[in-house]
């Protein structure tokens, strides 16, 4: 039905079939029937009327009961309960978007005026649902089908369609855009679906107009006679106009998708992204530098680089304006060409150049200056755009301790002094960067200070010329060379002391063995002799650490897997660290093999772990991780002195107290320790340093006080090669294996259950080894006590021993004796003639004579003095008499 509003209300042409108002006519007919029945009963006799009245009352009572039941179950309602919210209805009726409500089964129950206008209907008979109104191209049909399917499933859905031509109510337009939405509505009895239809043609046209305007703006910017680009703080070029892309020879499709970075077009121009600013600051800097074309040729340009900083002080993407200053790009007057050539000369110079005023403000600067000093403004912009009071000065980029020296030199240069000595300064910020600075007056009027009341001009801003050279790498190299020389000098001293001390220990251990052989364990003196030998062995362990530091110990390198070696150490490390320190091992994937002495490698890890534990008295975390690294992936400051090639990284990180800078320079020096007296020898890290260096590796330390320390060890990757199989050698007992005595002991403790199980079984007694032998041995030793004890030990085993105090004495004995010498046991370092020289003399007459060298130095220390392929055995000092006898017997028998 069509409703008309009363006076004072706008007309509404909405169709609403959900209204079911009561009918007054039916009520009047019902009342008339009741009155007629009452009048008719008056004409009937009382006897006959009584049953009729009772039947009528019964009928009315039954109707009343049924009405009560219907009211209870909600089948009927009072008129007041179905009253609608007239405000809501008025809003929907007057909505500019078409609305139609469809009950389950497709019955239309409501449509507002906007829908009637869109659908082109005015009465209920002409009202059509959405599916019949929007019929057209396949795209429209598919969209309407998806909407209808969502309505059947009780879901909400929205589609935008283009109708060409629009429905009947669309006027004379050739096309129209509509947004159609469907959503379920809640009703107490039958569910219904609300469809809304919005004409969005004007919105689409506005969007298309904005897009067209944007396209025009981009076209104007792309074809402007100047370049434009935007660089984000990460160094990616997020936009570049077509003009600049054509200058550089790049395709615009490669820009903005992560395919082009600042380093591709301006190598070394990281100062464009490394600038720092105040929160909310917008700063524009000017640069004269060469961009690199795609073909590698330079493009001289001038950049106006603007960066806005957020409230957190972080820079946003730049707006960079680029002027082409190459020949032919602008007027080629001789003066202009010379200016461009001079600008390129200065900006491509590796030396930082800038002009300053007397207060340290920067007037002009080249690109190298920006790279060296970082976040300073490169120069003042013309027109007074930079306020001198708010500009940072040179002092902001200089370490505080060197500001006074630079300020004094700047004052001298500003006053016209030409001879200003160069100064070394440290730069502010991380990295311990340094520079050497030369200052000279700019000359001319620039050298005259402005008088009182006289305003300064541009010459006042360019009073001093500053030249600076980055000396960070040179300084680090000098420090490393000085440290290496100092360590080498101390190492030579330590090695010499260790060699002489080994001879003393050799005599003590030898005579202790002789005494132990002549005393039974029940003898009271036996334990005293054992104490002497044990303390001598402790002293020998300290000597070995000195030899490790001086890189003169004997190594037995072998190809090893780092991951397996660290896994084998896990139990020992956990015992050493205790319960307060958590151990975490992280192995890289497919770690390359290395070639090192397994025992010494374990010693390195154990020493570092113990140091880390001591740096975490309250507990913490120790992380040991491994990784494969190429030479290029190693930080540049670590590559100094490192051989080229691939390396395996072993990194030991702790969360301890850190190492102060004043202590960092001394941590590898022998006998330097920060521990209390009696709690450390100061040889732990010096031993680590020596083992790593002797194995061909490199060690680097990074530490932050209060946060922890990281030791990074780089071992060269072992490249397997086709080598001839070495002849089998007899494994000789070496005191160097005693470096891992603590490791072996801890492993035995860790396997307590297995040891206990094995102890329950009676172990078969092995027969005592036979150390007796026969033969003539020439013993060459310049230390009388060592020669005497070794001679007694060999003579007691049945050998004939000829003693010589030097190499010359040994040659004399060989020439005079009539016996055939089976073996020569010779010291290496002797006066008059050393061991290698003696061996060369012996080979002249006896090329097959067997030789055993004994020395307190490493085998590698003297092998280089022998001919290649020379065959000999080696026994490092100090050794026990048992080791000596076993080695002699095995060498003679081989």
Secondary structure, DSSP 8 states (H G I E B T S, - for coil): -B----TTS-----EETT-----HHHHHHHHHHHHHHHHHHHTS-HHHHHHHHHHHHHHHHHHHHHHHHHHHHTSS--GGGG---HHHHHHHHT-SSEEEEEETTS-EEEE-HHHHHHHT--SSTT---HHHHS--SHHHHHHHHHHHHHHHTT--EEEEEEESS--GGGTT-S-EEEEEEEEEE--SSS-EEEEEEEE-HHHHHHHHHHHHHHHHHHHHHHTSSSEEEEE-TTSBEEEE-HHHHHHHT--GGGSSSSS-BHHHHSTT-GGGTS----TT-EEEEEEEEEEE-TTS-EEEEEEEEEEEB-TTS-B---EEEEEE-STTTS---HHHHHHHHHHHHHHT-SSEEEEE-TT--EEEE-HHHHHHHTTS--S--TTTTS-TTTS--GGGGB-HHHHHHHHHHHHHHHTT-S----EEEEBSSTT--EEEEEEEE--GGGGS---TT----HHHHT-EEEEEEE-HHHHHHHHHHHHHHHHHHHHHHHHHHHHHHHHHHHHHHHHHHHHHHTS-TTSHHHHHHHHHHHHHHHHHHHHHHHHHHTT-S----EEE-HHHHHHHTHHHHHHHH-SSEEEEEE--TT---EEE-HHHHHHHHHHHHHHHHHT-TT-EEEEEEEEEE-TTTS-TTT-TT--SS-EEEEEEEE-S----HHHHTTTTSTT---S-TTS--S-HHHHHHHHHHHTT-EEEEEEETTTEEEEEEEEE------------------GGGGGGHHHHHHHHHHTHHHHHHHHHS--------------EEEEE-S-HHHHHHHHHHHHHTT-EEEEESSHHHHHHHHHH--S---EEEEESS-SSS-HHHHHHHHHHH-TT-EEEEEESS-THHHHTTS-TT---EEEESS--HHHHHHHHHHHHH-
